[in-house]
Amino acid sequence: MQGFIGKTAPDLSSLKNVAINERPFLPELAWAYFAAYTQILYGSLLRYNVLKAGVSNADKYLNSEPVRKVLKAALPHQSEFIEGQEPEAYYYLLEEVEEKLLFELRKILEGREADQAATSRAKEIMDAVNSMEIEQAQELVTKA
């Protein structure tokens, strides 16, 4: 199984965020769901690479709290599931985040505007994503 997964995992150096160029044209909530979705994927890929490399004391480098915060901000109704599961189970929620992203993109195509509630949700999700990025950067600096 590890051989199959290892062959399908992308090389991090080949990943480019081409979507960043589209951010000015997207409503805040659509971008927030996209950011949450990608953070979950990158978090899983990071976890896989650390475990694959056989890093001793891997738990020291695998803090799941930032990803948990992002998921809870994007899917507050799933908070109980998120709290009760290990990060390896978070991929079960990817489809739901994707559905929310696609719903927001459909609203753009239909010409519907974002309301105040959508703007507030976007702020909550982006605050969690930004907090996750800052925490991960600080952890890398302190553990290096």
C-alpha positions in Angstrom: 0.0 0.0 0.0 2.8 2.4 0.9 4.4 1.8 -2.5 1.2 2.8 -4.3 0.6 5.9 -2.2 4.2 6.9 -2.6 4.0 6.7 -6.4 0.9 8.9 -6.5 1.9 11.6 -4.1 3.0 14.7 -6.0 6.5 16.2 -5.7 6.2 19.4 -3.6 8.7 21.2 -5.8 6.4 20.7 -8.8 3.3 22.2 -7.2 2.6 25.8 -8.1 -0.3 27.8 -6.9 -1.6 29.1 -10.2 -5.0 29.9 -8.6 -3.5 32.8 -6.7 -3.8 34.9 -9.9 -7.6 34.4 -9.8 -8.1 35.6 -6.3 -9.0 39.2 -7.2 -11.9 37.9 -9.3 -13.4 35.6 -6.7 -15.7 36.4 -3.8 -14.1 36.1 -0.4 -16.1 33.1 0.6 -15.2 31.1 -2.5 -11.5 31.9 -2.0 -11.8 31.0 1.7 -13.2 27.5 0.9 -10.5 27.1 -1.8 -7.8 28.0 0.8 -9.2 25.6 3.4 -9.4 22.8 0.8 -5.8 23.3 -0.3 -4.6 23.6 3.3 -6.2 20.2 4.2 -4.5 18.6 1.1 -1.1 20.2 1.9 -1.4 19.2 5.5 -2.0 15.6 4.5 0.9 15.6 2.1 3.2 17.1 4.7 2.1 14.4 7.2 2.8 11.7 4.5 6.2 13.1 3.7 7.3 13.3 7.3 6.2 9.7 8.0 7.7 8.5 4.7 11.0 10.0 5.6 11.0 8.1 8.8 11.6 11.2 10.9 12.2 10.2 14.5 9.9 11.8 16.9 7.5 12.7 14.0 4.8 13.8 16.4 7.0 16.7 17.3 6.6 18.0 13.8 3.0 17.0 13.1 0.8 19.5 14.9 -2.8 18.9 13.8 -4.4 21.8 15.7 -4.0 24.4 12.9 -5.7 22.1 10.3 -8.4 21.3 12.9 -9.1 25.1 13.3 -9.4 25.6 9.5 -11.8 22.7 9.2 -13.9 23.9 12.1 -14.1 27.3 10.6 -15.1 26.0 7.2 -17.5 23.3 8.5 -18.6 24.4 11.9 -21.5 21.8 11.9 -18.8 19.1 11.7 -16.9 20.3 14.9 -17.8 17.1 16.8 -16.4 14.8 14.1 -13.3 17.0 13.7 -12.5 17.0 17.4 -13.1 13.2 17.6 -10.9 12.2 14.7 -7.2 12.0 14.0 -6.0 14.1 11.0 -5.8 11.0 8.8 -9.7 11.0 8.8 -10.0 14.7 7.6 -10.1 13.7 4.0 -13.6 12.5 4.6 -14.5 16.2 4.8 -12.8 17.3 1.6 -15.9 16.5 -0.5 -18.0 18.7 1.7 -15.6 21.6 1.5 -15.4 21.1 -2.3 -19.2 21.2 -2.5 -19.3 24.5 -0.6 -16.6 25.9 -2.9 -18.5 24.8 -6.1 -21.7 26.3 -4.7 -20.0 29.6 -4.2 -18.6 29.4 -7.8 -22.1 28.7 -9.1 -23.4 31.8 -7.4 -20.8 33.8 -9.4 -22.0 32.3 -12.6 -25.6 33.1 -11.7 -24.7 36.7 -10.9 -25.7 36.5 -7.2 -23.8 38.8 -4.8 -22.2 37.7 -1.6 -24.2 38.8 1.5 -22.9 40.0 4.9 -23.1 36.5 6.3 -20.9 35.1 3.5 -18.4 37.8 4.1 -18.3 37.0 7.9 -17.8 33.3 7.1 -15.0 34.1 4.7 -13.3 36.1 7.4 -13.5 33.3 9.9 -12.1 30.7 7.5 -9.3 33.0 6.2 -8.3 33.9 9.8 -8.0 30.2 10.5 -6.0 29.6 7.3 -3.7 32.5 8.0 -3.2 31.4 11.6 -2.3 27.9 10.4 0.3 29.3 8.0 1.8 31.5 10.7 1.9 28.7 13.3 3.5 26.3 10.8 6.2 28.9 9.9 6.9 29.6 13.6 7.2 25.9 14.3 9.6 25.4 11.5 11.8 28.2 12.7 11.8 27.1 16.4 12.5 23.4 15.5 15.2 24.1 13.0 
